[in-house]
Amino acid sequence: MAIGVGVFFGGRSVEHEVSVISALQALHGFDKEKYDAFPVYVSKEGLMYVGDALGEIGEYRDIPALLKKSRRVIGVQEDGRLLLVRYPMKRFGCSVCRAADVAFPVGHGTNMEDGALQGYFRTLSVPFAGSGVAASAVGMDKHMTKAVLRDAGIPVLDCERVDVKTFFRDTESVLRHLEESVSFPMVVKPLNLGSSIGIAKVSKAEELREALETVFHYANAALAERAVPCLRELNCAVLGDPDSAAASECEEPLGAHLILDYSDKYLSGGKTGAKGMSAARRKFPADISPELREEVRSLALRAFHALGCRGVARVDFLMDGESGRLWVNEVNTIPGSLSFYLWEPTGLSFGELLGRLVDLALKRERENAAVAYSFETNILSGLAPGAFGPKNASPGGASFRESSRSGGSEVPK
């Protein structure tokens, strides 16, 4: 019997449309003999929908019309499977629309890639592909990522974190501080977004002000770091889990600007951008020495393990083209197009990559099943009625102590 795979995408994120592209690439890449893959679209309001039309890219030209063809659902766990149940439920008959053995998130950005969706699956106790809650959350927070990588001895650029409230409370002080601590030219970016949304290179105070105001339209915190001279970007993907992982071939993205922006990444493949990251301009394999290639791949593996990633992740690097110095820029726990194009030269097809991700999800669930998540105790059996009422709201109240004594059980300390 084919394994049911629910591909989750969309969501309350400025990277919503990019997620649609990546997810539909994956949806149509699954081996249909082994997997029953189906789309689960999360709207910009955070509502879930299923339906065959959701698997066709052309339908997204008119999302309101698309949703009228689709069925709103909620998730319910039963026997380790995720049931997508019609909402509102039918008064009579079965309300289950689809069932997934594995949830397969292909969401980018906030509420989808940052641990929120992963926490939902974890709470329901259903298998899901990709990194867990902690790695997803850390990977989305660029400042926290740098802290973890720096602690692991992995090179990262120094940076300053700027909070939106601090900025608007005393803008001039923030601008002076950044100019002194970071210095121009510098790069400003949102703390927790990808796809190069809101990123800018600035060379003077007025540009810095405008860049931060743009960032705070999309995020509550920004990151500022010194711009790398003679910048070259290198990317490398990693596939695996803490037990075993492998690095892909390396690429060098080529942007039309000093910093690769959203249009370079996603709109260069055509008017609809339907080819996603696989259509972005790049040198592939990257034109680098064998020694640098191995350094990039080694650092990518170290970064993957330092953050505790699983599944596939893409590690992005910055390099000074003159000195050859290399820094990890960020770790994408759900990379655009799942970075399938980086694996094809290694002999791993897109379909095989998707199958590996499902296998890793099921492996993690088997490991989780071996862990105890409850502790048997009779502490509640001895509680007297009303022990935690208004007069005895504290566990240290008299009623709690007396009831525990009368019940014959000792309260754990």
C-alpha positions as CSV (number, residue, x, y, z in Angstrom):
1,M,0.0,0.0,0.0
2,A,1.3,3.5,-0.9
3,I,2.4,5.7,1.9
4,G,0.1,8.7,2.4
5,V,2.1,12.0,2.3
6,G,0.4,15.3,3.0
7,V,2.5,18.1,1.5
8,F,1.9,21.3,3.6
9,F,2.6,24.7,2.1
10,G,1.6,28.3,1.9
11,G,0.9,29.8,5.3
12,R,1.0,33.2,7.0
13,S,4.4,34.2,5.5
14,V,5.7,36.8,3.1
15,E,7.3,33.8,1.4
16,H,3.8,32.3,0.7
17,E,4.1,32.3,-3.1
18,V,7.6,30.8,-3.0
19,S,6.3,28.0,-0.8
20,V,3.6,27.2,-3.4
21,I,6.2,26.8,-6.1
22,S,8.5,24.6,-4.0
23,A,5.6,22.5,-2.8
24,L,4.1,21.8,-6.2
25,Q,7.5,20.8,-7.5
26,A,7.8,18.3,-4.6
27,L,4.2,17.1,-5.0
28,H,4.7,16.1,-8.6
29,G,8.1,14.6,-7.9
30,F,7.0,11.8,-5.7
31,D,7.0,8.2,-7.0
32,K,3.3,7.6,-7.5
33,E,3.7,3.8,-7.0
34,K,5.2,4.2,-3.6
35,Y,3.5,7.4,-2.3
36,D,0.1,8.8,-2.3
37,A,1.1,12.5,-2.1
38,F,-1.6,15.2,-1.9
39,P,-1.6,19.0,-1.3
40,V,-2.5,20.6,1.9
41,Y,-2.7,24.3,1.3
42,V,-2.4,26.7,4.3
43,S,-4.0,30.0,3.4
44,K,-2.6,33.4,4.4
45,E,-5.2,33.4,7.2
46,G,-3.7,30.1,8.5
47,L,-6.6,27.9,7.4
48,M,-6.0,24.4,5.9
49,Y,-7.5,23.2,2.6
50,V,-7.4,20.0,0.5
51,G,-8.5,19.3,-3.0
52,D,-7.1,18.2,-6.4
53,A,-7.1,21.7,-7.8
54,L,-4.6,22.8,-5.2
55,G,-1.9,20.7,-7.0
56,E,-2.1,22.8,-10.2
57,I,0.1,26.0,-10.4
58,G,-2.2,27.7,-12.8
59,E,-5.0,27.7,-10.3
60,Y,-3.2,30.1,-8.0
61,R,-3.8,33.0,-10.3
62,D,-7.1,33.3,-8.5
63,I,-6.8,32.0,-5.0
64,P,-10.4,32.9,-3.8
65,A,-11.8,30.9,-6.8
66,L,-9.4,28.1,-6.0
67,L,-10.5,27.9,-2.4
68,K,-14.1,27.6,-3.5
69,K,-13.1,24.4,-5.4
70,S,-11.3,23.1,-2.3
71,R,-12.4,21.8,1.1
72,R,-11.4,23.4,4.4
73,V,-10.1,20.8,6.9
74,I,-8.6,20.5,10.4
75,G,-6.1,17.9,11.6
76,V,-6.9,15.0,13.8
77,Q,-4.5,12.3,14.9
78,E,-5.7,8.7,14.9
79,D,-3.4,5.7,15.4
80,G,-0.4,7.7,14.5
81,R,-1.9,9.0,11.2
82,L,-3.0,12.5,10.4
83,L,-6.6,12.7,9.4
84,L,-7.6,15.8,7.5
85,V,-11.2,16.2,8.6
86,R,-13.8,18.4,6.9
87,Y,-14.7,21.6,8.7
88,P,-17.4,22.2,9.6
89,M,-18.0,18.4,9.9
90,K,-20.9,16.7,8.2
91,R,-23.9,15.9,10.3
92,F,-24.0,12.4,8.8
93,G,-21.4,10.2,7.2
94,C,-17.7,10.3,7.2
95,S,-16.0,13.7,7.3
96,V,-12.4,12.5,6.7
97,C,-11.2,14.0,3.4
98,R,-7.6,12.6,3.3
99,A,-5.2,10.7,5.6
100,A,-1.4,11.1,5.8
101,D,1.1,8.7,7.2
102,V,3.7,11.5,7.0
103,A,3.3,15.2,7.0
104,F,5.7,16.8,4.6
105,P,6.1,20.6,5.2
106,V,7.4,22.6,2.3
107,G,6.7,26.0,3.8
108,H,9.1,29.0,3.8
109,G,9.4,31.7,6.4
110,T,7.4,32.6,9.5
111,N,4.7,30.2,10.8
112,M,5.8,27.4,8.4
113,E,9.6,27.0,8.6
114,D,10.2,28.5,12.1
115,G,9.1,25.6,14.3
116,A,5.4,26.6,14.5
117,L,4.1,24.1,12.0
118,Q,6.6,21.5,13.2
119,G,5.3,22.0,16.8
120,Y,1.8,21.4,15.5
121,F,2.8,18.0,14.1
122,R,4.8,17.2,17.2
123,T,1.8,18.0,19.4
124,L,-0.3,15.7,17.3
125,S,2.4,13.0,17.5
126,V,2.4,12.4,13.7
127,P,5.6,11.8,11.7
128,F,6.8,14.8,9.7
129,A,9.7,15.4,7.4
130,G,12.5,17.8,7.9
131,S,14.1,19.5,11.0
132,G,12.4,19.5,14.3
133,V,11.0,22.4,16.4
134,A,14.3,23.6,17.9
135,A,16.4,23.4,14.8
136,S,13.7,25.1,12.7
137,A,13.3,27.9,15.2
138,V,17.0,28.5,15.5
139,G,17.5,28.3,11.7
140,M,14.9,31.1,11.2
141,D,16.5,33.4,13.7
142,K,19.7,34.7,12.0
143,H,21.1,36.1,15.3
144,M,20.5,32.9,17.2
145,T,22.0,30.9,14.3
146,K,25.2,32.9,14.5
147,A,25.4,32.4,18.2
148,V,25.1,28.6,17.9
149,L,27.5,28.4,15.0
150,R,30.0,30.6,16.7
151,D,29.9,28.4,19.8
152,A,30.6,25.4,17.6
153,G,33.7,27.1,16.2
154,I,32.2,27.8,12.8
155,P,33.1,31.2,11.2
156,V,30.2,33.8,11.0
157,L,30.2,37.5,10.5
158,D,29.9,39.7,13.6
159,C,26.5,41.5,13.7
160,E,24.2,43.8,15.6
161,R,20.5,43.0,16.4
162,V,18.1,45.9,16.2
163,D,14.6,45.7,17.8
164,V,11.8,47.6,16.1
165,K,10.7,49.4,19.4
166,T,14.3,50.4,20.2
167,F,14.7,51.8,16.7
168,F,11.6,54.0,16.7
169,R,12.1,55.0,20.3
170,D,15.5,56.6,19.6
171,T,16.2,56.3,15.9
172,E,19.3,58.6,15.8
173,S,21.0,56.8,18.6
174,V,20.5,53.5,16.9
175,L,21.9,54.8,13.6
176,R,25.0,56.3,15.4
177,H,25.6,53.0,17.2
178,L,25.4,50.9,14.1
179,E,27.7,53.3,12.2
180,E,30.3,53.0,15.0
181,S,30.0,49.3,15.8
182,V,29.4,47.9,12.3
183,S,30.5,50.8,10.0
184,F,29.7,51.3,6.3
185,P,29.2,49.7,4.0
186,M,26.8,47.3,5.8
187,V,24.1,44.8,5.0
188,V,20.7,45.1,6.7
189,K,18.3,42.2,6.7
190,P,15.2,41.0,8.6
191,L,16.0,38.7,11.5
192,N,13.7,35.9,10.5
193,L,12.9,36.0,6.8
194,G,14.4,34.3,3.7
195,S,14.2,34.7,0.0
196,S,16.2,37.9,0.3
197,I,13.1,39.8,1.2
198,G,13.9,43.2,2.8
199,I,17.7,42.8,2.4
200,A,19.7,45.9,1.5
201,K,23.3,47.1,1.2
202,V,23.8,50.6,2.6
203,S,26.6,53.1,2.5
204,K,25.3,56.1,4.5
205,A,23.0,57.0,7.4
206,E,20.0,57.9,5.3
207,E,20.1,54.7,3.4
208,L,20.5,52.8,6.7
209,R,17.4,54.5,8.1
210,E,15.3,53.6,5.0
211,A,16.6,50.0,5.0
212,L,15.6,49.5,8.6
213,E,12.2,51.0,8.1
214,T,11.7,48.6,5.2
215,V,12.8,45.6,7.3
216,F,10.4,46.6,10.1
217,H,7.5,46.4,7.6
218,Y,8.1,42.6,7.5
219,A,9.8,41.8,10.9
220,N,10.1,43.0,14.5
221,A,13.9,42.8,14.5
222,A,16.7,43.4,12.0
223,L,20.3,42.3,11.7
224,A,23.1,44.6,10.6
225,E,26.6,43.3,9.6
226,R,29.6,44.6,7.7
227,A,29.4,44.1,3.9
228,V,31.9,41.6,2.6
229,P,34.2,43.1,0.0
230,C,34.5,41.4,-3.4
231,L,31.5,39.3,-2.3
232,R,31.0,35.8,-3.7
233,E,28.1,33.6,-2.5
234,L,28.4,29.8,-2.3
235,N,25.7,27.3,-1.3
236,C,25.8,23.6,-0.3
237,A,23.0,21.4,0.8
238,V,23.1,18.6,3.4
239,L,20.9,15.6,3.6
240,G,20.6,13.3,6.6
241,D,20.1,13.3,10.4
242,P,22.4,13.2,13.5
243,D,23.4,9.6,12.7
244,S,24.5,10.1,9.1
245,A,24.6,13.1,6.7
246,A,26.1,13.9,3.3
247,A,26.9,17.2,1.6
248,S,25.8,18.0,-2.0
249,E,27.7,19.6,-4.8
250,C,28.4,23.4,-4.4
251,E,26.8,26.2,-6.4
252,E,27.6,29.9,-6.8
253,P,24.5,32.0,-7.2
254,L,24.8,34.9,-9.7
255,G,22.7,38.0,-9.1
256,A,22.1,40.9,-11.3
257,H,22.8,43.1,-8.2
258,L,25.5,43.3,-5.6
259,I,23.3,41.2,-3.4
260,L,21.0,38.4,-4.8
261,D,17.5,39.6,-4.4
262,Y,14.0,38.1,-4.6
263,S,13.6,38.6,-8.3
264,D,17.0,37.1,-9.0
265,K,16.1,34.0,-7.1
266,Y,12.5,33.4,-8.1
267,L,11.5,35.5,-11.1
268,S,14.3,34.9,-13.5
269,G,12.8,31.6,-14.8
270,G,9.8,33.2,-16.4
271,K,6.9,35.6,-15.8
272,T,5.3,33.3,-13.2
273,G,8.4,32.2,-11.4
274,A,7.1,28.7,-11.5
275,K,10.6,27.1,-11.7
276,G,11.6,28.5,-8.3
277,M,15.2,28.3,-7.1
278,S,16.1,25.7,-9.7
279,A,15.8,28.4,-12.4
280,A,17.9,31.1,-10.6
281,R,21.2,32.1,-12.3
282,R,24.2,30.2,-11.0
283,K,27.5,28.6,-11.7
284,F,27.0,25.0,-11.1
285,P,29.2,23.3,-10.0
286,A,30.8,26.4,-8.5
287,D,34.0,27.5,-10.1
288,I,36.2,26.9,-7.0
289,S,39.3,24.9,-6.2
290,P,38.9,21.3,-4.9
291,E,40.3,22.5,-1.6
292,L,37.7,25.2,-1.2
293,R,35.0,22.8,-2.3
294,E,35.9,20.4,0.5
295,E,36.1,23.2,3.0
296,V,32.6,24.4,2.1
297,R,31.1,20.9,2.2
298,S,32.8,20.2,5.6
299,L,31.5,23.5,7.1
300,A,28.1,22.8,5.8
301,L,28.0,19.4,7.5
302,R,29.3,21.0,10.8
303,A,26.6,23.7,10.6
304,F,23.9,21.1,9.9
305,H,24.9,19.1,13.0
306,A,25.5,22.1,15.2
307,L,21.8,23.2,14.7
308,G,20.5,19.7,15.0
309,C,19.0,19.7,11.6
310,R,17.3,16.7,9.9
311,G,16.1,16.0,6.4
312,V,17.5,18.4,3.8
313,A,18.9,21.9,4.6
314,R,20.9,24.4,2.5
315,V,23.8,26.2,4.1
316,D,24.6,29.5,2.4
317,F,28.1,31.0,2.6
318,L,29.7,34.4,2.0
319,M,33.2,34.7,0.7
320,D,35.7,37.5,0.3
321,G,36.8,37.0,-3.3
322,E,40.2,38.6,-2.7
323,S,41.2,37.1,0.7
324,G,39.3,33.8,0.3
325,R,37.8,34.2,3.8
326,L,34.6,32.2,4.2
327,W,31.7,32.7,6.6
328,V,28.4,30.7,7.0
329,N,25.6,33.2,6.3
330,E,22.5,31.2,7.2
331,V,21.0,27.7,7.3
332,N,17.8,27.1,5.4
333,T,15.9,24.2,7.1
334,I,13.4,24.1,4.2
335,P,15.3,25.4,1.2
336,G,13.7,26.6,-2.0
337,S,12.9,23.8,-4.3
338,L,14.3,21.5,-1.5
339,S,17.6,22.1,-3.3
340,F,17.0,19.1,-5.4
341,Y,19.1,20.5,-8.2
342,L,22.2,20.4,-6.0
343,W,21.8,16.6,-5.6
344,E,21.2,15.5,-9.1
345,P,24.9,15.6,-10.1
346,T,25.6,13.2,-7.2
347,G,23.2,10.7,-8.8
348,L,20.3,11.3,-6.4
349,S,17.1,12.1,-8.4
350,F,14.4,14.4,-7.1
351,G,12.1,11.4,-6.5
352,E,14.8,9.6,-4.5
353,L,15.5,12.7,-2.5
354,L,11.8,12.9,-1.5
355,G,11.8,9.3,-0.6
356,R,14.8,9.7,1.7
357,L,13.0,12.6,3.4
358,V,10.0,10.4,4.1
359,D,12.3,7.6,5.4
360,L,14.0,10.0,7.7
361,A,10.7,11.2,9.1
362,L,9.5,7.6,9.8
363,K,12.9,6.8,11.4
364,R,12.6,9.8,13.8
365,E,9.1,8.7,14.8
366,R,10.4,5.2,15.6
367,E,13.1,6.8,17.8
368,N,10.5,9.0,19.5
369,A,8.3,6.0,20.2
370,A,11.1,4.5,22.3
371,V,11.2,7.6,24.6
372,A,8.9,7.7,27.7
373,Y,6.7,10.8,27.7
374,S,4.7,10.1,30.9
375,F,5.6,9.3,34.5
376,E,3.2,7.1,36.4
377,T,2.2,8.5,39.8
378,N,-0.8,8.6,42.0
379,I,-0.2,12.2,43.1
380,L,-3.7,13.3,41.8
381,S,-5.6,10.4,43.4
382,G,-5.3,11.8,46.9
383,L,-6.5,15.3,46.2
384,A,-9.5,16.4,48.1
385,P,-12.4,18.0,46.3
386,G,-11.8,21.7,45.9
387,A,-8.1,21.4,46.8
388,F,-7.2,23.9,44.1
389,G,-10.2,26.2,44.5
390,P,-9.9,30.0,45.0
391,K,-8.8,29.7,48.6
392,N,-6.2,27.0,47.9
393,A,-4.9,28.0,44.5
394,S,-1.3,27.2,45.3
395,P,0.1,23.6,45.3
396,G,1.6,24.5,48.6
397,G,-1.8,25.2,50.2
398,A,-3.1,23.4,53.2
399,S,-5.8,21.4,51.3
400,F,-3.1,20.0,49.0
401,R,-0.9,18.9,51.8
402,E,-3.7,17.4,53.9
403,S,-5.2,15.6,51.0
404,S,-1.8,14.1,50.0
405,R,-1.3,12.8,53.5
406,S,-4.8,11.4,53.8
407,G,-4.4,9.7,50.4
408,G,-1.4,7.8,51.6
409,S,0.9,9.1,48.9
410,E,3.9,11.3,49.3
411,V,4.2,14.4,47.1
412,P,7.3,14.4,45.0
413,K,9.8,17.2,45.9
